[in-house]
């Protein structure tokens, strides 16, 4: 019997399917977030699951969960920075997550971003929609992907899918990671960070965000990049310094960018606006540039991902309740 906090309509579909296919289980949902006020709802359940961006840092939450006999918090997402691991350890709990819900979803979104930028769909659509201009202007001439060098920073689950996809299209793929995986050498050539930055026609980021990695791509890197290069960030916003990115685009140090994530994205993601003036200042500047595309942290957002968030998290719940080791145990 599990209580799933932060339920969303699209996940509810797969919760209902799970309940139908597993009559021995009882998944109950609420759209409340888990905090000191709502923790009492968990009384009588074996486990709780969350999908939230708010920190769970009140000791009360962990103390009460433990007093109800709950030993596992099952995250239905990858990031676990919302959890206070001091309290997890103090109350002898474990945390599981869903890191492999669909690397292909983000990789395919990266491929879409690359083709959109390379084939200049930003300026083409801008000409058509803003100016009813259907002229095949010279600056709309594009390149072909198999002539391009794709530079990947962070060749993990997602980065290696990205490498495989671009390699299959005939592109040259180079990558940098702290840990080199020989299996990836079928699709890419490992090199150092600076070489990737300098040589990429399309530079794409697929690392996690650690405090030391903030501003990984900033003024220095933009100056080193080719002025014809595109930057794709579907990893975490603070990896890129937004002000430096705006300056690099204005100074034509790079050709364009696709951002699925951006520092301060909480101010706009999942919100609707009536006028561009309501957007935060940096978004306003970027939104005016036809060679910039935003997606609302939706790179992961496919049916497969949403289904796997439920299936992977609940499979690990069952494993733990049956005394087995979970597949996706978060160790801190
Ligand atoms: P992963 O852990 O499988 O891979 C991350 C890779 O980055 C690892 O190989 C690691 O060694 C490498 N790395 C860590 N620090 C590095 C550094 N300083 N320099 C170079 N490489 C470094 O993770 P993943 O599943 O591939 O996901 C990557 C990131 O994508 C996540 O951390 C998350 O931020 C982001 N993500 C975004 C979305 C979205 O919808 N936009 C969805 C899922 C994940």
Boltz pocket constraint, residues with backbone or C-beta under 6 A from the ligand:
constraints:
  - pocket:
      binder: B
      contacts: [[A, 78], [A, 99], [A, 103], [A, 106], [A, 153], [A, 154], [A, 155], [A, 156], [A, 157], [A, 158], [A, 159], [A, 176], [A, 177], [A, 178], [A, 179], [A, 205], [A, 206], [A, 207], [A, 208], [A, 209], [A, 213], [A, 234], [A, 235], [A, 236], [A, 260], [A, 261], [A, 297], [A, 298], [A, 299], [A, 300], [A, 301]]
      max_distance: 6.0
